[in-house]
């Protein structure tokens, strides 16, 4: 009827709100919590987040050779008054038990770790599967707070509250980004 009377049906705006990406939510939440230094070990799943962090002058973002190096950098930054987070994948976590147990935990460094989860949900690499099975038991044995994030609608709340708790209690936290959230690593045949 509206068209017959000369009124056009409302069209969706070109500027209609797009659904936020998981990496956009992480970036915004890091910024809101004044987390400025982000060392990482390159990872395909984290590429969107890494590119966004590099593009934002608020952050100092750079690759490291190893996960232990990134943890050391964030620990030093905290001692200098700057908050930081480390980005890595599950296999990189396997190298961290010593640096967590001898530096981050006893010296009360509020280290924020974002771990893209490999080794589950169709993983083809047996080594990734083994490391994935050991990650949570290692975190538990260190009495380290950790959360596995599977849903976009819970992401902002969990990341924001985890950062606040880490800073307040001066204790590290691991945020495990499930393939259910990120889409995981995709391989073409």
C-alpha positions as CSV (number, residue, x, y, z in Angstrom):
1,X,0.0,0.0,0.0
2,X,2.8,2.4,0.8
3,X,4.3,2.0,-2.6
4,X,0.9,2.6,-4.2
5,X,0.7,5.9,-2.4
6,X,4.1,7.1,-3.5
7,X,5.9,6.2,-0.3
8,X,9.0,4.1,-0.7
9,X,9.5,1.3,1.8
10,X,12.2,2.0,4.3
11,X,15.6,0.7,3.1
12,X,18.4,-0.4,5.4
13,X,20.9,2.3,6.0
14,X,24.3,2.0,4.5
15,X,25.6,2.9,7.9
16,X,23.5,0.4,9.9
17,X,25.4,-1.1,12.8
18,X,27.5,-4.1,11.7
19,X,27.9,-6.9,14.1
20,X,31.1,-6.4,16.0
21,X,33.9,-8.9,15.4
22,X,35.5,-10.8,18.2
23,X,38.8,-9.1,17.6
24,X,37.2,-5.7,17.6
25,X,35.6,-6.4,21.0
26,X,39.0,-7.5,22.4
27,X,40.7,-4.3,21.0
28,X,38.0,-2.0,22.5
29,X,38.2,-3.8,25.9
30,X,42.0,-3.7,26.0
31,X,41.8,0.1,25.3
32,X,39.1,0.7,27.8
33,X,41.3,-1.0,30.5
34,X,44.5,0.9,29.5
35,X,46.3,-2.2,28.3
36,X,48.9,-0.7,26.0
37,X,51.7,-3.0,25.2
38,X,50.9,-6.2,23.2
39,X,53.8,-8.5,22.3
40,X,52.8,-11.6,20.4
41,X,53.9,-14.7,18.5
42,X,52.3,-14.6,15.1
43,X,49.3,-16.8,14.7
44,X,46.8,-17.1,11.8
45,X,43.8,-17.2,14.1
46,X,44.9,-13.9,15.8
47,X,45.8,-12.1,12.5
48,X,42.7,-9.9,12.5
49,X,43.4,-8.8,16.1
50,X,47.1,-8.3,15.5
51,X,46.4,-6.1,12.4
52,X,43.9,-4.0,14.3
53,X,46.3,-3.5,17.2
54,X,49.1,-2.5,14.8
55,X,46.8,0.0,13.1
56,X,45.8,1.7,16.4
57,X,48.4,4.2,17.7
58,X,47.1,3.7,21.3
59,X,48.9,0.3,21.4
60,X,52.6,-0.7,21.2
61,X,52.3,-4.0,19.3
62,X,55.2,-6.1,18.1
63,X,56.1,-9.7,17.3
64,X,58.5,-11.7,19.6
65,X,60.5,-14.9,18.8
66,X,59.0,-16.9,21.7
67,X,56.1,-16.7,24.2
68,X,58.5,-16.5,27.2
69,X,60.0,-13.4,25.7
70,X,56.6,-11.8,25.4
71,X,55.8,-12.7,29.0
72,X,59.1,-11.1,30.1
73,X,58.3,-7.9,28.2
74,X,54.8,-7.6,29.7
75,X,56.3,-8.3,33.2
76,X,58.9,-5.6,32.7
77,X,56.3,-3.2,31.4
78,X,54.1,-3.8,34.5
79,X,57.1,-3.0,36.8
80,X,57.5,0.2,34.8
81,X,53.8,1.1,35.2
82,X,52.4,0.0,31.9
83,X,49.7,-2.7,31.4
84,X,50.2,-5.4,28.8
85,X,48.8,-8.5,27.3
86,X,50.4,-11.4,25.4
87,X,48.9,-13.1,22.3
88,X,49.8,-16.7,21.4
89,X,48.4,-20.0,20.3
90,X,48.0,-23.2,22.3
91,X,51.2,-24.7,21.2
92,X,53.1,-21.7,22.4
93,X,51.6,-22.1,25.9
94,X,53.5,-25.4,26.2
95,X,56.7,-23.4,26.7
96,X,55.4,-21.2,29.6
97,X,55.2,-23.3,32.8
98,X,58.6,-22.1,34.1
99,X,58.2,-18.4,33.3
100,X,54.7,-18.4,34.9
101,X,55.8,-20.3,38.0
102,X,59.0,-18.4,38.5
103,X,58.1,-14.8,37.4
104,X,54.5,-13.9,36.7
105,X,52.8,-15.7,39.6
106,X,55.3,-15.2,42.5
107,X,56.0,-11.6,41.5
108,X,52.3,-10.9,41.2
109,X,52.3,-9.7,37.6
110,X,48.8,-9.2,36.2
111,X,49.7,-10.8,32.9
112,X,46.8,-11.1,30.5
113,X,47.3,-14.0,28.1
114,X,45.1,-14.5,25.0
115,X,45.5,-18.0,23.7
116,X,44.0,-19.0,20.4
117,X,42.9,-22.6,21.0
118,X,44.2,-25.3,18.7
119,X,44.1,-29.0,19.1
120,X,40.3,-29.5,19.2
121,X,37.3,-29.4,17.0
122,X,38.7,-31.0,13.9
123,X,42.4,-30.4,14.6
124,X,44.6,-32.3,12.1
125,X,47.9,-31.9,14.0
126,X,48.4,-34.5,16.8
127,X,51.0,-32.3,18.5
128,X,48.4,-29.5,18.9
129,X,45.9,-31.9,20.3
130,X,48.4,-33.1,23.0
131,X,49.3,-29.6,24.0
132,X,45.6,-28.6,24.2
133,X,44.9,-31.5,26.6
134,X,47.7,-30.3,28.9
135,X,47.0,-26.6,28.9
136,X,44.1,-26.4,31.4
137,X,45.7,-29.0,33.9
138,X,48.9,-26.9,33.9
139,X,46.9,-23.7,34.5
140,X,45.0,-25.5,37.3
141,X,48.3,-26.8,38.9
142,X,49.6,-23.2,38.9
143,X,46.3,-22.1,40.5
144,X,46.1,-19.6,37.6
145,X,42.8,-18.1,36.7
146,X,41.6,-19.1,33.2
147,X,38.5,-18.8,31.1
148,X,37.6,-20.5,27.8
149,X,35.5,-18.1,25.7
150,X,33.2,-19.8,23.2
151,X,30.5,-17.1,22.6
152,X,30.6,-13.6,21.2
153,X,27.9,-12.4,23.6
154,X,30.1,-13.3,26.6
155,X,33.4,-12.1,25.2
156,X,33.4,-8.5,26.3
157,X,32.2,-9.3,29.9
158,X,34.8,-12.1,30.4
159,X,37.7,-10.1,29.0
160,X,36.8,-6.9,30.8
161,X,36.2,-8.6,34.2
162,X,39.3,-10.8,33.8
163,X,41.5,-7.7,33.2
164,X,40.1,-5.9,36.1
165,X,40.5,-8.9,38.4
166,X,44.1,-9.5,37.2
167,X,45.0,-5.9,37.9
168,X,43.2,-5.7,41.3
169,X,44.6,-9.1,42.6
170,X,47.9,-8.7,40.8
171,X,47.6,-12.2,39.4
172,X,47.9,-13.5,35.8
173,X,44.9,-14.8,33.8
174,X,44.7,-16.8,30.6
175,X,41.8,-16.2,28.2
176,X,41.5,-19.2,25.9
177,X,39.8,-18.2,22.6
178,X,37.9,-21.3,21.5
179,X,37.4,-22.1,17.8
180,X,33.7,-21.7,18.5
181,X,34.4,-18.0,19.0
182,X,37.2,-17.4,16.4
183,X,36.4,-19.9,13.7
184,X,39.7,-21.6,14.4
185,X,42.5,-22.2,11.9
186,X,41.1,-23.1,8.5
187,X,43.0,-25.2,6.0
188,X,42.4,-25.4,2.3
189,X,42.8,-28.8,0.6
